[in-house]
Amino acid sequence: MSAMPQPTPPQTAAGQAPLLDTKLIVPFVNSTKKVFSTMVRVEVDVDYPYLKENAIATYDVSGIMGFSGEILGSVVISFQSASAIKLVEAFTGSIFETSSTDFTDAIGELANMIVGAAKKDMGMNSNITVPTVVIGHGHCISRLTGVPCIVIPCKTSAGNFAVEVNIKPSR
């Protein structure tokens, strides 16, 4: 396993650190690697996180989950279409068209496992929503304003995906 890159806080336009606590990012790196290693049987190489500048999803297939309670915001697991198809096949053992409910269920379940494991590791009292899956090039995702969205780029033998984290403590 490759060493996990430690995220560095991106700077705001004024040069001040944003509201995001980088300790909220590490659980997503760890849970992503663990879920893909154990459930999909694919190793994930995580690149350095970066600040997302727009609302457009990184890739074409997105599993979206919201947070409430002591953590507010959302997390998006965004896949390249071809990668999503291959990873769903590795996860389920079956090939599905992207229009299939089985495909969207599998993407939602991967998002649920990643976000659920990260939530547990954060040790805060929070709730997560049922996953929503959006498929289509250039789709936009509404996010918390005033809170940075950090993209965790991930590479696998099946292709790329990204974990987009836009969360903050509610207190």
C-alpha positions as a Markdown table, in Angstrom:
| # | Residue | x | y | z |
|---|---|---|---|---|
| 1 | Met | 0.0 | 0.0 | 0.0 |
| 2 | Ser | 1.3 | 3.4 | -0.8 |
| 3 | Ala | 1.7 | 6.0 | 1.9 |
| 4 | Met | -1.4 | 8.2 | 2.4 |
| 5 | Pro | -0.7 | 11.8 | 1.4 |
| 6 | Gln | -1.5 | 14.3 | 4.1 |
| 7 | Pro | -3.8 | 17.0 | 2.9 |
| 8 | Thr | -2.5 | 20.6 | 3.3 |
| 9 | Pro | -5.2 | 23.2 | 3.9 |
| 10 | Pro | -5.9 | 25.2 | 0.7 |
| 11 | Gln | -5.8 | 29.0 | 1.1 |
| 12 | Thr | -8.7 | 31.3 | 0.5 |
| 13 | Ala | -8.4 | 34.3 | -1.8 |
| 14 | Ala | -7.4 | 36.5 | 1.2 |
| 15 | Gly | -4.7 | 34.0 | 2.2 |
| 16 | Gln | -6.5 | 32.8 | 5.3 |
| 17 | Ala | -7.1 | 29.1 | 6.0 |
| 18 | Pro | -10.7 | 28.0 | 5.1 |
| 19 | Leu | -13.2 | 26.6 | 7.6 |
| 20 | Leu | -12.4 | 23.0 | 6.7 |
| 21 | Asp | -10.5 | 21.0 | 9.3 |
| 22 | Thr | -8.2 | 18.7 | 7.5 |
| 23 | Lys | -8.8 | 16.0 | 10.2 |
| 24 | Leu | -12.2 | 15.7 | 8.5 |
| 25 | Ile | -10.5 | 14.6 | 5.2 |
| 26 | Val | -8.3 | 11.8 | 6.5 |
| 27 | Pro | -11.2 | 9.5 | 7.4 |
| 28 | Phe | -12.4 | 9.7 | 3.8 |
| 29 | Val | -9.0 | 8.7 | 2.5 |
| 30 | Asn | -8.8 | 5.8 | 4.8 |
| 31 | Ser | -12.4 | 4.6 | 4.3 |
| 32 | Thr | -12.0 | 4.8 | 0.5 |
| 33 | Lys | -8.9 | 2.7 | 0.5 |
| 34 | Lys | -10.4 | 0.2 | 2.8 |
| 35 | Val | -13.8 | -0.2 | 1.0 |
| 36 | Phe | -12.2 | -0.6 | -2.4 |
| 37 | Ser | -9.6 | -3.0 | -1.1 |
| 38 | Thr | -12.0 | -5.3 | 0.8 |
| 39 | Met | -15.3 | -4.9 | -1.1 |
| 40 | Val | -14.2 | -4.2 | -4.6 |
| 41 | Arg | -10.9 | -6.0 | -4.4 |
| 42 | Val | -9.2 | -3.1 | -6.2 |
| 43 | Glu | -6.3 | -1.1 | -4.7 |
| 44 | Val | -6.7 | 2.7 | -4.7 |
| 45 | Asp | -3.8 | 5.1 | -5.0 |
| 46 | Val | -4.8 | 8.5 | -3.5 |
| 47 | Asp | -3.2 | 11.6 | -4.9 |
| 48 | Tyr | -2.9 | 15.0 | -3.1 |
| 49 | Pro | -6.2 | 16.6 | -2.3 |
| 50 | Tyr | -7.0 | 20.0 | -3.8 |
| 51 | Leu | -9.6 | 22.7 | -3.5 |
| 52 | Lys | -12.5 | 22.4 | -5.9 |
| 53 | Glu | -13.3 | 25.8 | -7.6 |
| 54 | Asn | -16.7 | 25.0 | -9.1 |
| 55 | Ala | -19.9 | 23.1 | -8.6 |
| 56 | Ile | -19.5 | 20.7 | -11.6 |
| 57 | Ala | -18.9 | 17.1 | -10.5 |
| 58 | Thr | -15.4 | 15.9 | -11.3 |
| 59 | Tyr | -16.7 | 13.0 | -13.4 |
| 60 | Asp | -19.9 | 11.7 | -15.0 |
| 61 | Val | -21.3 | 9.3 | -12.3 |
| 62 | Ser | -21.8 | 10.6 | -8.8 |
| 63 | Gly | -23.0 | 9.0 | -5.6 |
| 64 | Ile | -24.0 | 11.9 | -3.3 |
| 65 | Met | -24.6 | 11.7 | 0.5 |
| 66 | Gly | -25.5 | 14.5 | 2.9 |
| 67 | Phe | -24.5 | 15.0 | 6.6 |
| 68 | Ser | -26.6 | 16.4 | 9.4 |
| 69 | Gly | -26.0 | 16.7 | 13.2 |
| 70 | Glu | -22.5 | 17.6 | 14.4 |
| 71 | Ile | -21.3 | 17.5 | 10.8 |
| 72 | Leu | -23.1 | 19.4 | 8.0 |
| 73 | Gly | -22.6 | 19.2 | 4.3 |
| 74 | Ser | -22.1 | 16.6 | 1.6 |
| 75 | Val | -19.7 | 14.1 | 0.1 |
| 76 | Val | -19.7 | 13.1 | -3.5 |
| 77 | Ile | -18.0 | 10.0 | -4.9 |
| 78 | Ser | -17.6 | 10.9 | -8.6 |
| 79 | Phe | -16.5 | 8.3 | -11.2 |
| 80 | Gln | -15.4 | 8.4 | -14.8 |
| 81 | Ser | -18.2 | 6.4 | -16.6 |
| 82 | Ala | -15.9 | 3.7 | -17.8 |
| 83 | Ser | -14.3 | 3.3 | -14.4 |
| 84 | Ala | -17.7 | 3.2 | -12.7 |
| 85 | Ile | -18.8 | 0.3 | -15.0 |
| 86 | Lys | -15.6 | -1.7 | -14.3 |
| 87 | Leu | -15.7 | -1.0 | -10.6 |
| 88 | Val | -19.4 | -1.9 | -10.3 |
| 89 | Glu | -18.6 | -5.2 | -12.1 |
| 90 | Ala | -15.7 | -5.9 | -9.7 |
| 91 | Phe | -18.0 | -5.0 | -6.7 |
| 92 | Thr | -21.0 | -7.0 | -7.8 |
| 93 | Gly | -19.6 | -9.7 | -10.1 |
| 94 | Ser | -22.1 | -8.6 | -12.8 |
| 95 | Ile | -22.0 | -6.2 | -15.7 |
| 96 | Phe | -24.7 | -3.5 | -15.7 |
| 97 | Glu | -25.7 | -0.7 | -18.1 |
| 98 | Thr | -25.4 | 2.7 | -16.5 |
| 99 | Ser | -29.2 | 3.1 | -17.0 |
| 100 | Ser | -29.9 | 0.0 | -14.8 |
| 101 | Thr | -31.2 | 0.4 | -11.3 |
| 102 | Asp | -28.7 | -2.3 | -10.2 |
| 103 | Phe | -25.9 | 0.0 | -11.5 |
| 104 | Thr | -27.1 | 3.0 | -9.6 |
| 105 | Asp | -27.8 | 0.9 | -6.5 |
| 106 | Ala | -24.1 | -0.3 | -6.6 |
| 107 | Ile | -22.8 | 3.2 | -6.9 |
| 108 | Gly | -25.0 | 4.3 | -4.0 |
| 109 | Glu | -23.8 | 1.4 | -1.9 |
| 110 | Leu | -20.2 | 2.2 | -2.6 |
| 111 | Ala | -20.8 | 5.8 | -1.5 |
| 112 | Asn | -22.7 | 4.6 | 1.5 |
| 113 | Met | -19.9 | 2.3 | 2.7 |
| 114 | Ile | -17.2 | 5.0 | 2.2 |
| 115 | Val | -19.1 | 7.8 | 3.9 |
| 116 | Gly | -20.4 | 5.5 | 6.6 |
| 117 | Ala | -17.0 | 4.3 | 7.5 |
| 118 | Ala | -15.5 | 7.8 | 7.5 |
| 119 | Lys | -18.4 | 9.1 | 9.7 |
| 120 | Lys | -17.7 | 6.3 | 12.2 |
| 121 | Asp | -14.0 | 7.3 | 12.3 |
| 122 | Met | -14.7 | 11.0 | 12.8 |
| 123 | Gly | -16.3 | 10.1 | 16.1 |
| 124 | Met | -19.0 | 12.8 | 16.0 |
| 125 | Asn | -22.7 | 12.4 | 16.4 |
| 126 | Ser | -24.0 | 12.9 | 12.9 |
| 127 | Asn | -26.4 | 11.4 | 10.4 |
| 128 | Ile | -26.0 | 10.6 | 6.8 |
| 129 | Thr | -28.7 | 10.6 | 4.1 |
| 130 | Val | -29.6 | 7.8 | 1.7 |
| 131 | Pro | -27.3 | 8.0 | -1.3 |
| 132 | Thr | -28.5 | 9.8 | -4.4 |
| 133 | Val | -26.9 | 8.9 | -7.8 |
| 134 | Val | -26.6 | 11.3 | -10.6 |
| 135 | Ile | -25.3 | 10.3 | -14.1 |
| 136 | Gly | -24.5 | 12.7 | -16.8 |
| 137 | His | -21.6 | 14.8 | -18.1 |
| 138 | Gly | -21.2 | 18.2 | -16.4 |
| 139 | His | -23.8 | 17.8 | -13.7 |
| 140 | Cys | -23.6 | 20.4 | -11.0 |
| 141 | Ile | -23.9 | 19.7 | -7.3 |
| 142 | Ser | -25.1 | 22.3 | -4.8 |
| 143 | Arg | -22.8 | 22.6 | -1.9 |
| 144 | Leu | -22.4 | 24.5 | 1.4 |
| 145 | Thr | -21.3 | 28.1 | 0.7 |
| 146 | Gly | -18.4 | 29.4 | 2.7 |
| 147 | Val | -17.0 | 25.9 | 3.1 |
| 148 | Pro | -14.3 | 24.6 | 0.8 |
| 149 | Cys | -14.9 | 21.5 | -1.2 |
| 150 | Ile | -11.8 | 19.3 | -1.1 |
| 151 | Val | -11.3 | 16.8 | -3.9 |
| 152 | Ile | -9.4 | 13.6 | -3.1 |
| 153 | Pro | -8.3 | 12.2 | -6.5 |
| 154 | Cys | -8.2 | 8.4 | -6.6 |
| 155 | Lys | -6.6 | 6.1 | -9.2 |
| 156 | Thr | -7.3 | 2.4 | -9.7 |
| 157 | Ser | -6.4 | -0.2 | -12.3 |
| 158 | Ala | -10.0 | 0.3 | -13.5 |
| 159 | Gly | -9.7 | 4.1 | -13.9 |
| 160 | Asn | -10.1 | 7.2 | -11.9 |
| 161 | Phe | -12.6 | 8.6 | -9.4 |
| 162 | Ala | -12.7 | 11.4 | -6.9 |
| 163 | Val | -14.1 | 11.9 | -3.4 |
| 164 | Glu | -15.4 | 15.4 | -3.0 |
| 165 | Val | -15.8 | 16.5 | 0.6 |
| 166 | Asn | -17.7 | 19.6 | 1.5 |
| 167 | Ile | -18.4 | 19.4 | 5.2 |
| 168 | Lys | -18.0 | 21.3 | 8.5 |
| 169 | Pro | -18.6 | 20.8 | 12.2 |
| 170 | Ser | -22.0 | 22.3 | 13.1 |
| 171 | Arg | -20.6 | 23.9 | 16.3 |
